[in-house]
């Protein structure tokens, strides 16, 4: 009650005095303008902060995009090297066939010519399928070593991989024996498994001279919940000093370049893709007696 009377008294004084009324009105106007300016400044500051945040986020997105592009480029370059490496060896099987066919034509042995032409067709088809799969695999990946595992029938994949080398082993008189239970399954990326097997078989063939023997034996290791694939050849073998280095490299205990130990890209690919598929690989060899490579991968999950 008292405060209301005081306010009413001040109001009457201001209204009765034109100077005080003008002064108070001016103060109110200035206060209004200042408040309006402060509001505008606050709004501009808020908008500026939003723009800065948007710009920061745009920079982050740009950096992430550049990193993804760099990773994608690296992955595709890696796959190009894989494709070139994987295709080279099977294509060698066609080398020298022209001379063989020419000699058979001169001898008039048309039955053998027909058999060779059928071998060429089947090998070409297998190579075409392999190349298509590799290219599709490379295009679909965004990382150097992809991992899309599934339950796989080992025997089925084994037969498909072995067929790629049929022409090469036939005319080099190398025998490949496959021992694999039809119901054996494992858990791995199918393309990675094929790549690993191609390189193991390729190395075994290179180790063998004419009339060599290669044994591929597969079995389940129940105690370790793994599947073992063993590739054995009776080729030239590996020197002990070189073997120890290769063993360390395959086990990841040593970082080195393939050429430093005479170790081709194939075994390096085997190591990297085996580790990515939760497996392990190790090698045993004796000079002039042959080499054994043991590949361990997880059993299938049902």
Protein Blocks (a to p, Z undefined) as FASTA:
>chain_A
ZZmmmmmmmmmmmmmpmklmmmmmmmmmmmmmmmmmmmmmmmmmmmmmmmmmmmmmmmmm
mmmmmmmmmmmmmmmmmmmmmmmmmmmmmmmmmgoklmmmmmmmmnopaklmmmmmmmmm
mmmmmmmmmmmmmmmmmmmpcbfbdcddddddfklmmmmmmmmmmmmmmmnopacddddd
fkbccdddfklmmmmmmmmmmmmmmmpcehiacdddddddfknopacdddddfbebpafk
lmmmmmmmmnopaccdfklnopafklmmmmmmmmmnopacdddddehkbpcddddddddd
ZZ
